Amino acid sequence: MAVLDLEFRGIRVEHLGMYFEELGGKSVTKSFPYIYEGKGWSGHILTEEELTITSTFKVNAVQIKFIAEDENTLQELVKNYRVKTRRIGG
């Protein structure tokens, strides 16, 4: 089994869950920890907290655990998930 913990900032929890569904996952729970299961993998949205960057700028920080049956499946899952969470500024 392969496991990886990552933190995502500035993306709503609802969107993070939707990305797991777009990758073929099915929602297993309806509250924290939100769990999504796919073929050979699962994603766990563990916590969300608000971070204060400046006195007027605050963002959310969401902890996610990726679990897969093997390292290759984990790497592919994380790669595809990162594409969905990529934000291009301008």
N, C-alpha and C positions, 0 to 999 in steps of 0.2 A: 504494500500500500504506500502511496506517495501523498504527502501533505504539504501545503504551502499556505501561509498566512500573509495577507496583504491588507493595506489600508487605502481606501479611496476617499478623496476629499472633494466637496463641492458638487456631488451627484446625489440626487434624491434616492432614498431607499427603494421607492417604488420602481424607479428606472433600473436600479441595480438588479432587482428581482426580475424585471421584464427581460433583461439581457440574458439571464439564465434560461428563461423560457424560450427566447429566440434561438438559443443554442441547443434546444431539444429537451430541456429540463421540465419537470413537473413539480408544482408546488406541493409540499408535504405538510407544512404548518402555516398558520395564519397570524402568528405573533413571533416576537424574538425568542429564540433564534429562528429566523426564516430559513427553511431548508428546501432546496431544490435538488431533485435527483434525475440524472440522465443515464445514458447507457455507459456504464463503467465509471461514473463519477458522481459526485455530489458537491453542492455549493452551500455554505452556511453563512448567512448574513447574521453576524453575532451581536454587534452593538453599534449604536450611533450616538455620538456626542457632539456638542457644539464647541468649536475652537474659536477663541478670540485672537484675531491677527492684529488688529488695532482696535481702538475704542469704538470705531464705527463699522469695522469689517469683521464679520463672523462667518465661518463656514462649518459645514458638518464634516465629521470624520467617521467613516464606517469601516468596521473590521470585518473582513471576509476570510473564511477558511475554505480552501479548495482541497478536495480529497478525490483521489483517483485510484484505480486498481493497479496502475503501473506508472512509471515516470513518463513514458511517451504520451499516454493519455492525459496526464496532468499538464505537460508542457503544451500540448495542443489546445486544451481547454483554456489555460491561462492566456495563451497567444490570442485566441479568438475572443476571449472576454475583454482583453486590453484593447482590441480594435473597437469594440463597442463603447468603451469608456474613454477613448481618446477624444480630447477637446483641442481644437486648433484655434488659437487666439488671433486677433488681427486688429 
